[in-house]
Amino acid sequence: MGNLASTCFYLPNINLKGGTYDEFNASDITQCCIQCASQPCCAGYTYSKALKRCYMKSSINYSEQEDMMISGIRANANGGVGARMKNVKIEGSGGSRITLENSEECQQYCTGE
């Protein structure tokens, strides 16, 4: 399961709110990612750098920008090439809006391929 860490997608300084179904102590966010990938009900997770604690999410209501938090989307969704989320707004600073036709264009835009 260690190679799942290479498919983790992190959102620095973002705290995903709502839907917490489990929490546990962890030395880093990679442990959250690997645990989430092994649980079918996990949609994402938030890691508190201050508390060294993972918060597993079965749903995400909204997000907030918070310096001591890192969040992630379930690893290995869609065959390991990303995750699809609908009706979820992930807030943060320094972003711009683009419109793409489909998930393949989105992947190409994000990966530069």
Secondary structure, 3 states (H helix, E strand, C coil): CHHHHHHCEEEEEEEEECCEEEEEECCCHHHHHHHHHCCCCCCEEEEECCCCEEEEECCCCEEEEEEEEEEEECCCHHHHCCCCCCCCCCCCCCCCCCCCCCHHHHHHHHHCC
